[in-house]
Amino acid sequence: MKRFLIQREMDGIGGAPRNDLNNAGKGSEEVLETMRSEGKNIQQEQSYVLGNSIFCVYLADSEDLINEHSKLSGTPVTKISEVTAVIKHNTSFVS
């Protein structure tokens, strides 16, 4: 699987109550579980809320799967970038 960084621009998301963020995360995970039950390799590792954007790290076989998840979950993707390397700062080694 490949690692992708996804950006979703969402006005006001930085001030959203934690409960709303938790509910959105649960809805996203339900879609991911359905996709995985269909044999599709996709999982979400982490999400970060910054200002008016959410940045998510996914492991997936392709960008198409991320776009499918976006469509099914009703959360449009602004930008998808494939991660080509990860630098582990506690060791300063590229993995």
Backbone as ProteinMPNN parsed JSONL, in Angstrom:
{"seq_chain_A": "MKRFLIQREMDGIGGAPRNDLNNAGKGSEEVLETMRSEGKNIQQEQSYVLGNSIFCVYLADSEDLINEHSKLSGTPVTKISEVTAVIKHNTSFVS", "coords_chain_A": {"N_chain_A": [[0.841, -1.185, 0.0], [0.336, 2.301, -0.524], [1.265, 5.472, 0.928], [-0.663, 8.328, 1.602], [-1.201, 11.859, 1.788], [-3.912, 13.767, 2.593], [-5.836, 16.633, 1.929], [-8.57, 18.409, 3.154], [-10.552, 21.104, 2.674], [-12.523, 22.927, 4.844], [-14.691, 25.196, 5.85], [-14.577, 26.755, 8.989], [-13.936, 24.453, 10.428], [-11.875, 24.289, 12.267], [-12.886, 25.359, 14.599], [-14.796, 23.596, 15.348], [-16.845, 21.672, 17.568], [-15.53, 19.064, 19.674], [-17.162, 16.795, 19.819], [-18.564, 16.869, 17.39], [-16.439, 16.468, 15.627], [-15.64, 13.9, 16.431], [-17.937, 12.425, 15.733], [-17.916, 12.762, 12.958], [-15.559, 11.423, 12.366], [-16.267, 8.819, 13.118], [-18.256, 8.265, 11.224], [-16.726, 8.327, 8.886], [-15.026, 6.161, 9.361], [-16.869, 4.064, 9.323], [-17.515, 3.977, 6.604], [-15.002, 3.293, 5.593], [-14.717, 0.74, 6.739], [-16.754, -0.651, 5.382], [-15.765, -0.499, 2.767], [-13.385, -1.973, 3.081], [-14.506, -4.448, 3.663], [-15.323, -5.151, 1.203], [-13.029, -5.931, 0.047], [-11.206, -3.94, -0.518], [-8.178, -2.225, -0.193], [-7.64, 0.018, 2.113], [-6.977, 2.38, 4.605], [-7.179, 4.661, 7.332], [-4.763, 6.548, 8.921], [-4.243, 8.81, 10.602], [-5.543, 12.019, 11.575], [-5.469, 15.555, 11.261], [-6.453, 18.692, 12.455], [-6.356, 21.885, 11.221], [-6.829, 25.193, 11.272], [-8.947, 26.026, 8.702], [-8.927, 23.532, 7.554], [-8.727, 19.965, 7.23], [-6.259, 17.581, 7.57], [-5.388, 14.439, 6.485], [-3.866, 11.263, 6.924], [-3.536, 8.529, 4.914], [-3.386, 5.019, 4.205], [-3.38, 3.299, 1.263], [-4.216, 1.424, -1.698], [-4.468, 2.949, -3.985], [-5.044, 6.258, -5.407], [-7.59, 6.387, -6.39], [-9.141, 4.881, -4.606], [-9.155, 6.551, -2.391], [-10.526, 8.736, -3.399], [-12.977, 7.463, -3.838], [-13.719, 6.847, -1.195], [-14.002, 9.454, -0.26], [-16.186, 10.365, -1.784], [-18.222, 8.56, -0.957], [-18.352, 9.104, 1.775], [-19.079, 11.709, 1.816], [-17.325, 13.842, 2.076], [-15.558, 16.109, 0.55], [-12.426, 16.004, -1.178], [-9.711, 18.188, -1.223], [-7.032, 18.141, -1.979], [-4.723, 15.617, -2.931], [-1.807, 14.003, -2.057], [0.896, 11.899, -2.731], [2.906, 10.321, -0.35], [6.323, 10.17, -0.385], [8.494, 9.578, 1.197], [9.3, 9.037, 4.63], [10.543, 10.769, 7.315], [11.951, 9.913, 10.242], [12.045, 11.601, 13.075], [12.959, 11.116, 15.627], [15.052, 9.493, 15.247], [16.326, 10.375, 13.039], [16.485, 9.03, 10.631], [15.649, 8.037, 7.33], [12.774, 6.319, 6.394]], "CA_chain_A": [[0.0, 0.0, 0.0], [1.019, 3.588, -0.567], [0.816, 6.444, 1.941], [-1.128, 9.576, 1.001], [-1.629, 12.966, 2.631], [-5.123, 14.319, 2.008], [-6.318, 17.884, 2.502], [-9.98, 18.758, 2.948], [-10.853, 22.453, 3.151], [-13.86, 22.952, 5.426], [-14.823, 26.439, 6.608], [-14.964, 26.682, 10.387], [-13.661, 23.159, 11.057], [-10.963, 24.472, 13.39], [-13.658, 25.69, 15.789], [-15.872, 22.616, 15.535], [-16.786, 20.96, 18.845], [-14.927, 17.729, 19.615], [-18.203, 15.807, 19.566], [-18.812, 16.876, 15.944], [-15.271, 15.839, 14.994], [-15.721, 12.471, 16.732], [-19.007, 11.844, 14.92], [-17.437, 12.732, 11.571], [-14.573, 10.339, 12.311], [-16.981, 7.536, 13.157], [-18.893, 8.081, 9.922], [-15.662, 8.014, 7.936], [-14.558, 4.802, 9.634], [-17.899, 3.132, 8.85], [-17.33, 3.854, 5.156], [-13.765, 2.53, 5.392], [-14.992, -0.666, 7.072], [-17.529, -1.2, 4.271], [-14.851, -0.655, 1.636], [-12.485, -3.093, 3.369], [-15.276, -5.692, 3.571], [-15.408, -5.412, -0.233], [-11.697, -6.314, -0.395], [-10.426, -2.768, -0.917], [-7.131, -1.929, 0.781], [-7.586, 1.431, 2.488], [-7.145, 2.681, 6.029], [-6.791, 6.017, 7.716], [-3.841, 6.487, 10.05], [-4.261, 9.965, 11.498], [-6.102, 13.251, 11.033], [-5.054, 16.776, 11.942], [-7.298, 19.847, 12.144], [-5.584, 23.122, 11.227], [-7.596, 26.28, 10.676], [-10.114, 25.615, 7.917], [-8.609, 22.307, 6.825], [-8.377, 18.705, 7.889], [-5.242, 16.825, 6.856], [-5.493, 13.035, 6.873], [-2.894, 10.343, 6.367], [-4.167, 7.264, 4.534], [-2.694, 3.953, 3.5], [-4.323, 2.801, 0.267], [-3.6, 0.913, -2.919], [-4.507, 3.936, -5.064], [-5.791, 7.509, -5.223], [-8.997, 6.112, -6.703], [-9.815, 4.445, -3.381], [-9.339, 7.731, -1.548], [-11.629, 9.486, -4.007], [-14.202, 6.707, -3.576], [-14.058, 7.085, 0.213], [-14.456, 10.84, -0.165], [-17.528, 10.444, -2.347], [-19.152, 7.807, -0.121], [-18.472, 9.717, 3.101], [-19.59, 13.069, 1.658], [-16.308, 14.812, 2.481], [-14.737, 16.365, -0.638], [-10.975, 16.126, -1.046], [-9.147, 19.354, -1.902], [-5.744, 17.788, -2.562], [-4.146, 14.324, -2.572], [-0.378, 13.936, -2.35], [1.516, 10.653, -2.302], [4.082, 10.486, 0.503], [7.405, 9.396, -0.985], [9.432, 9.175, 2.235], [8.991, 9.479, 5.989], [11.749, 10.994, 8.104], [11.665, 9.706, 11.658], [12.882, 12.609, 13.733], [13.589, 10.639, 16.851], [16.257, 8.764, 14.863], [16.87, 11.082, 11.869], [16.655, 8.101, 9.515], [14.541, 7.979, 6.378], [12.256, 4.95, 6.271]], "C_chain_A": [[0.884, 1.246, 0.0], [0.467, 4.476, 0.547], [0.481, 7.744, 1.22], [-1.457, 10.586, 2.083], [-2.776, 13.648, 1.909], [-5.449, 15.631, 2.699], [-7.78, 18.059, 2.134], [-10.185, 20.152, 3.518], [-12.304, 22.483, 3.6], [-13.972, 24.186, 6.311], [-15.284, 26.168, 8.032], [-14.609, 25.392, 11.1], [-12.745, 23.302, 12.28], [-11.677, 24.805, 14.69], [-14.775, 24.707, 16.076], [-15.733, 21.925, 16.891], [-16.217, 19.548, 18.654], [-15.962, 16.651, 19.289], [-18.512, 15.713, 18.069], [-17.665, 16.199, 15.194], [-15.296, 14.326, 15.215], [-16.782, 11.79, 15.877], [-18.601, 11.746, 13.451], [-16.431, 11.596, 11.387], [-15.228, 8.972, 12.317], [-17.657, 7.239, 11.828], [-17.884, 7.694, 8.854], [-15.203, 6.571, 8.118], [-15.584, 3.763, 9.191], [-17.775, 2.906, 7.346], [-16.079, 3.034, 4.864], [-13.986, 1.049, 5.671], [-15.776, -1.343, 5.949], [-16.624, -1.455, 3.071], [-13.914, -1.842, 1.864], [-13.218, -4.43, 3.276], [-15.485, -6.101, 2.111], [-14.04, -5.785, -0.819], [-10.816, -5.168, -0.84], [-9.446, -2.42, 0.199], [-7.025, -0.431, 1.021], [-7.761, 1.529, 3.991], [-6.645, 4.091, 6.301], [-5.933, 5.91, 8.962], [-4.076, 7.59, 11.076], [-4.928, 11.123, 10.793], [-5.679, 14.421, 11.897], [-5.978, 17.908, 11.506], [-6.435, 21.097, 12.305], [-6.404, 24.191, 10.536], [-8.843, 25.773, 9.992], [-9.859, 24.353, 7.102], [-8.446, 21.128, 7.78], [-7.36, 18.028, 6.988], [-5.294, 15.397, 7.393], [-4.386, 12.242, 6.195], [-3.595, 9.01, 6.148], [-3.117, 6.286, 4.021], [-3.719, 3.377, 2.539], [-3.555, 2.298, -0.942], [-3.553, 1.966, -4.017], [-5.247, 5.2, -4.64], [-7.277, 7.292, -5.474], [-9.772, 5.678, -5.465], [-10.076, 5.621, -2.447], [-10.485, 8.579, -2.097], [-12.967, 8.786, -3.793], [-14.664, 6.917, -2.132], [-14.617, 8.486, 0.394], [-15.896, 10.976, -0.644], [-18.551, 9.765, -1.43], [-19.38, 8.445, 1.247], [-18.986, 11.152, 3.034], [-18.627, 14.146, 2.109], [-15.347, 15.045, 1.309], [-13.254, 16.536, -0.308], [-10.518, 17.336, -1.845], [-7.868, 18.983, -2.636], [-5.31, 16.423, -2.042], [-2.683, 14.351, -2.987], [0.154, 12.593, -1.866], [2.77, 10.974, -1.486], [5.18, 9.587, -0.059], [8.452, 8.946, 0.023], [8.936, 9.727, 3.569], [10.312, 9.611, 6.732], [11.362, 10.869, 9.571], [12.611, 10.59, 12.461], [13.5, 12.132, 15.042], [14.862, 9.855, 16.535], [16.996, 9.44, 13.72], [17.205, 10.134, 10.724], [15.415, 8.153, 8.633], [14.082, 6.536, 6.269], [11.369, 4.828, 5.059]], "O_chain_A": [[2.023, 1.227, 0.466], [-0.64, 4.266, 1.042], [1.224, 8.204, 0.353], [-1.931, 10.226, 3.16], [-2.639, 14.061, 0.757], [-5.35, 15.732, 3.922], [-8.181, 17.888, 0.983], [-10.011, 20.362, 4.718], [-13.206, 22.117, 2.846], [-13.407, 24.218, 7.404], [-16.255, 25.446, 8.256], [-14.944, 25.238, 12.274], [-12.84, 22.513, 13.221], [-11.138, 24.565, 15.771], [-15.61, 24.95, 16.947], [-14.618, 21.625, 17.318], [-16.403, 18.925, 17.608], [-15.665, 15.703, 18.563], [-18.699, 14.618, 17.538], [-17.892, 15.45, 14.244], [-15.008, 13.557, 14.297], [-16.554, 10.699, 15.355], [-18.908, 10.759, 12.782], [-16.452, 10.896, 10.375], [-14.796, 8.067, 11.603], [-17.638, 6.102, 11.355], [-18.155, 6.834, 8.016], [-15.013, 5.847, 7.141], [-15.206, 2.687, 8.729], [-17.913, 1.779, 6.869], [-16.094, 2.174, 3.983], [-13.501, 0.196, 4.927], [-15.49, -2.489, 5.602], [-16.71, -2.505, 2.435], [-13.675, -2.629, 0.948], [-12.635, -5.432, 2.862], [-15.786, -7.259, 1.822], [-13.904, -5.938, -2.033], [-9.784, -5.39, -1.473], [-9.817, -2.329, 1.369], [-6.408, 0.296, 0.243], [-8.596, 0.839, 4.576], [-5.799, 4.625, 5.583], [-6.315, 5.265, 9.939], [-4.104, 7.331, 12.279], [-4.895, 11.214, 9.566], [-5.546, 14.294, 13.115], [-6.252, 18.063, 10.316], [-5.862, 21.343, 13.367], [-6.649, 24.102, 9.333], [-9.701, 25.159, 10.626], [-10.502, 24.131, 6.077], [-8.087, 21.276, 8.948], [-7.571, 17.914, 5.781], [-5.249, 15.175, 8.603], [-4.017, 12.51, 5.052], [-4.172, 8.437, 7.072], [-2.09, 6.687, 3.472], [-4.816, 3.005, 2.956], [-2.411, 2.683, -1.183], [-2.695, 1.898, -4.897], [-5.977, 5.21, -3.649], [-8.121, 7.935, -4.848], [-10.928, 6.061, -5.29], [-11.113, 5.671, -1.786], [-11.314, 9.08, -1.337], [-13.984, 9.449, -3.59], [-15.848, 7.137, -1.877], [-15.593, 8.682, 1.118], [-16.72, 11.62, 0.005], [-19.614, 10.322, -1.157], [-20.469, 8.341, 1.813], [-19.297, 11.75, 4.065], [-19.047, 15.241, 2.484], [-14.422, 14.26, 1.102], [-12.888, 17.133, 0.704], [-10.89, 17.495, -3.008], [-7.629, 19.432, -3.756], [-5.501, 16.106, -0.868], [-2.358, 14.68, -4.127], [-0.102, 12.19, -0.731], [3.591, 11.798, -1.89], [4.988, 8.378, -0.194], [9.222, 8.028, -0.258], [8.248, 10.746, 3.623], [11.105, 8.671, 6.772], [10.54, 11.635, 10.074], [13.818, 10.351, 12.515], [14.481, 12.714, 15.506], [15.661, 9.577, 17.429], [18.156, 9.125, 13.454], [18.111, 10.406, 9.936], [14.291, 8.292, 9.115], [14.895, 5.633, 6.075], [10.839, 3.75, 4.788]]}, "name": "protein", "num_of_chains": 1, "seq": "MKRFLIQREMDGIGGAPRNDLNNAGKGSEEVLETMRSEGKNIQQEQSYVLGNSIFCVYLADSEDLINEHSKLSGTPVTKISEVTAVIKHNTSFVS"}
